[in-house]
Amino acid sequence: MKSCHASKSAAQLSILLAGLLTTLASAPAIADPPMPAPPLDRIPQGILDQMTDSTKAIGFPGLKWPGPRVTVAFNGGDPSIYPLIEAAASEWTSQGGSLTLSFKRADGTWRTWSESDLTRAADIRIGFFTDPQRDGYWSAVGLLARRVNAAEPTMNYGNLKTLLLPFKNGANPQGWRNSYSHSVILHEFGHALGLSHEHFHPKCQADLKLQNAVYWLMGAPNSWTYQQALFNMDWPTYLNAMKSQAGTLTVSSSPNSDRASVMLYSFKDSFYKTGAASPCRPSGPSGYATELSAQDRAYYLANYR
């Protein structure tokens, strides 16, 4: 696990680095697994530009939410699946710390937002858009969501409604806990809380065939731009983007990457220099984590005490 800390002039805030979820959901026994649809973590170019536009800085250092409450609103999907998203997201905050996620208004109804909003209806705005520009599962990183226009999502779940409906109203709870959909929600809310890629760990960056991964992500079915791919895969690119709003950063890393992190990408073995022995290969039997790792929890608590 890797963390970044703003210099004293930037109030010692932390940027948590722990990975976007599996771009390839590979089972350990399969060297070249199929790609799940839709593509993951392809932040739309326009929203990525807003996130990293230093001219839009509004006086906050780092990526951590100041707390104690972060509001969440929905646009689309189906209200019957909202409780699943709320419950999965709240696994981050239920372990303690100072932060709470608020999905409902004072009257108990779900908070919503629309594409005609002129002011922010919530800090985190979830959409279920499947158009070519916004499709996929992605989230703005931490407090950068405040740079996104009020009428746009800061998080998107594409076709997740269809995948979540079989689990609504408490159906098949074990299947839900072990599902890729559950993993996606944990992962994207990790980003929303300020966590980023576990494959930014130095051992992962050293083992990853970066250009192979970048050019693969630029092809179908992901179709990322070069900037999108570098932002998601290359630590120097990501760090430079974060510096535009977090100030001077110093970096500290744990000795080993967290192979159990819900924030770790999974790639084909051929994308790692050491293949199946890579320190970046997810350790879970599904090829991706379906629950928060001990280090995921520790890094959350360290930054939201």
Sequence and secondary structure as in RCSB ss.txt:
>XXXX:A:sequence
MKSCHASKSAAQLSILLAGLLTTLASAPAIADPPMPAPPLDRIPQGILDQMTDSTKAIGFPGLKWPGPRVTVAFN
GGDPSIYPLIEAAASEWTSQGGSLTLSFKRADGTWRTWSESDLTRAADIRIGFFTDPQRDGYWSAVGLLARRVNA
AEPTMNYGNLKTLLLPFKNGANPQGWRNSYSHSVILHEFGHALGLSHEHFHPKCQADLKLQNAVYWLMGAPNSWT
YQQALFNMDWPTYLNAMKSQAGTLTVSSSPNSDRASVMLYSFKDSFYKTGAASPCRPSGPSGYATELSAQDRAYY
LANYR
>XXXX:A:secstr
 EEEEE GGGTT EEEEB    SS   TT SS    SS BS   HHHHHHHT GGG  S  SSS   SEEEEEEE
SS GGGHHHHHHHHHHHHTT SS EEE B TTS B B  TT SS S SEEEE   STTT SEEE  GGGGGGS T
TS SEEETTHHHHHGGGGGG SHHHHHTSHHHHHHHHHHHHHTT  BGGGSHHHHHHB HHHHHHHHHSTTT   
HHHHHHHH HHHHHHHHHHHH SEEEEE SS  TT TT     GGGBTTGGG TTS  STTSS SS  HHHHHHH
HHH  
